[in-house]
Amino acid sequence: MGFAGWCVVGALALAGLATPAAAQDFVPDRVVKSIDTADLAALVGALGHQVLEQGEGGQIVVLAEDRDQLKYVLLGTACGMNGVSGCQGVLMQVQFDLPPATTYETIAKANSEYAALNVWADFEQKSLGFTRYVVLDEGVTMANLRANVEVLLSLIGEAYPVAAGESAQQPSTGS
């Protein structure tokens, strides 16, 4: 299974009920060199968004939803490596059903025009995705992580039509 397929399966396999995020746990100037699920939930809360599901056990992941009902995943990566507890990277991702006019060329154009995002398509799994990745080595502030999520979510509306190969179409969220 490819990375996109794993993300779909991973998001669907998350356990838990919709819970309000804890914005009070968010400290903007706190420098983190690794994160856990509580940090990701606090990040979602600081954005005023809702945590829909959280990973269990060793899964450092949250599925969240913004005010416009756009669902996104925050996934801890490089976890438990080099003697560091927690995860030393954060993958931020939004995924949609693949629009029919999406091609390798429209994906390349979206990546060229929106370099702040990684735009990709899994034609086999019929999904279109937008990601940002942050490495926490040497430390990053929680405010910086929040800003990275904001960048991802703010560019989706512009990048989606380009990647979809359409001039003006609203995204259809995948399951």
Residue pairs with C-beta under 8 A, 6 or more apart in sequence:
1 9
2 122
2 124
2 125
4 95
4 120
4 122
4 125
4 127
4 129
5 122
5 124
5 125
7 73
7 75
7 93
7 95
7 129
8 95
8 125
8 127
8 174
10 59
10 61
10 73
10 75
11 53
11 61
11 63
11 73
11 95
12 175
14 53
14 54
14 55
14 56
14 59
14 61
14 62
14 63
15 53
15 54
15 55
15 56
16 53
16 54
16 56
17 53
18 50
18 51
18 52
18 53
19 50
19 51
19 54
20 45
20 50
20 51
21 41
21 42
21 44
21 45
21 46
21 47
21 49
21 50
21 51
21 64
22 38
22 41
22 42
22 45
23 42
23 45
23 46
23 48
24 45
25 38
25 41
25 42
25 45
26 42
26 43
26 45
26 46
26 142
26 146
27 142
28 46
28 141
28 142
28 143
28 146
29 141
29 142
29 143
30 141
30 142
31 139
31 140
31 141
32 39
32 136
32 139
32 140
32 141
32 142
32 145
33 84
33 88
33 136
33 137
33 138
33 139
33 140
34 84
34 85
34 86
34 87
34 88
34 136
35 60
35 76
35 86
35 87
35 90
35 136
35 145
36 60
36 76
36 86
36 87
37 54
37 55
37 59
37 60
37 61
37 62
37 76
39 86
39 142
40 60
40 61
40 62
40 74
40 76
40 90
41 51
41 54
41 62
42 142
43 74
43 142
43 145
43 146
43 149
44 50
44 51
44 62
44 64
44 74
45 51
46 142
46 146
47 64
47 66
47 146
47 149
47 150
48 67
49 64
49 65
49 66
49 67
50 64
50 65
51 62
51 63
51 64
52 62
52 63
52 64
52 65
52 71
53 62
53 63
54 61
54 62
54 63
55 61
55 62
58 79
60 75
60 76
60 79
60 86
60 87
61 73
61 74
61 75
61 76
62 73
62 74
63 71
63 72
63 73
64 71
64 72
64 73
64 74
65 71
65 72
66 72
66 153
69 173
70 94
70 153
70 156
70 171
70 173
71 94
71 173
72 92
72 93
72 94
72 149
72 152
72 153
73 91
73 92
73 93
73 94
73 95
74 90
74 91
74 92
74 149
75 90
75 91
75 92
75 93
76 86
76 87
76 89
76 90
76 91
77 87
77 88
77 89
77 90
77 91
77 133
78 87
78 88
78 89
78 135
79 86
79 87
79 88
80 86
80 87
81 88
82 88
87 136
88 135
88 136
88 137
89 133
89 134
89 135
89 136
90 133
90 134
90 136
90 145
90 148
91 131
91 132
91 133
92 131
92 132
92 133
92 134
92 148
92 149
92 152
93 129
93 130
93 131
94 129
94 130
94 131
94 152
94 153
94 156
95 127
95 128
95 129
95 130
95 174
96 127
96 128
96 129
96 160
96 171
96 172
96 173
96 174
97 126
97 127
97 128
97 172
97 173
97 174
98 121
98 122
98 123
98 125
98 126
98 127
98 128
99 128
99 163
99 164
99 165
99 166
99 169
99 172
101 164
101 165
101 166
102 121
102 128
102 163
102 164
102 165
103 165
104 121
106 162
106 163
106 164
106 165
107 119
107 120
107 121
107 163
109 162
109 163
110 117
110 119
110 159
110 162
110 163
111 117
111 118
111 119
113 159
113 162
114 155
114 158
114 159
114 162
116 132
116 151
116 152
116 155
117 130
117 131
117 132
117 152
117 155
117 159
118 130
118 131
118 132
118 133
119 128
119 129
119 130
119 159
119 163
120 128
120 129
120 130
120 131
121 127
121 128
121 129
121 163
122 129
127 174
128 160
128 163
128 164
130 152
130 155
130 156
130 159
130 160
130 163
131 152
132 148
132 149
132 151
132 152
134 140
134 144
134 145
134 148
156 171
160 169
160 171
161 167
161 168
161 169
164 171
